Amino acid sequence: MKNLEKKIDGLIIGSLFPLSLGLLAVTLWFLIDKSESRPIIYLAVGLLLGALIDLKFLKGWIDRRYNLPLWTVAAIYIVYNVLVYGFFMGLPVFNVFLGLLAGYYFGNRICYTKDDPERTSKQINQVSLFTGLIMVFVCISSGYLALMSDEAAGMIRELLGLDFEVTYAMMWGIVLIGGSLLILTTVLLTRITMIKVIRSHPPTR
């Protein structure tokens, strides 16, 4: 089990720099170059730089993964939210599943640090609140884009196979109700995952 946890955490941490620098490199290509023959070169350079950073530091990060400063873990979570949000072109549904990863990591972190029950309960609430708060910002951004887009209503109509026009008021309802459900799901998924990990994995050092 410990070996599996280490591999999962290593994959999460180790993917961060290649993906982030790859995305940054492609963004730079779009802003300063735009030559159709070179985006793959920019992407390759970004991925290579990220791989070199991992080669130098990843082993130490994995060994200290449950002792990383909370701001570092929070930054990693935020970056992954940005990456997922961008990859799925502003559709926030898939950001929900990052709550599962957060719950898994912090559940194991609590087991590792052998926190007392009172502190454990507080941490479960804090982590769940944090992932929900990040989802609020994701949904606000996605909702803004949907409400400002002239094509969003048509896409929803086509996606759901509706035989009537989706009005601006309906769009507001979809944004508010859908966003609220996504935020609630993220909070519950984080919370439930943390509790299950803690209960199934006794605290050990």
HELIX and SHEET records of a PDB file:
HELIX    1   1 LYS A    2  ILE A   32  1                                  31    
HELIX    2   2 PRO A   39  ASP A   63  1                                  25    
HELIX    3   3 LEU A   70  PHE A   87  1                                  18    
HELIX    4   4 PRO A   92  PHE A   97  5                                   6    
HELIX    5   5 LEU A   98  THR A  113  1                                  16    
HELIX    6   6 PRO A  117  MET A  148  1                                  32    
HELIX    7   7 ALA A  152  LEU A  160  1                                   9    
HELIX    8   8 TYR A  168  SER A  200  1                                  33    
END                                                                             
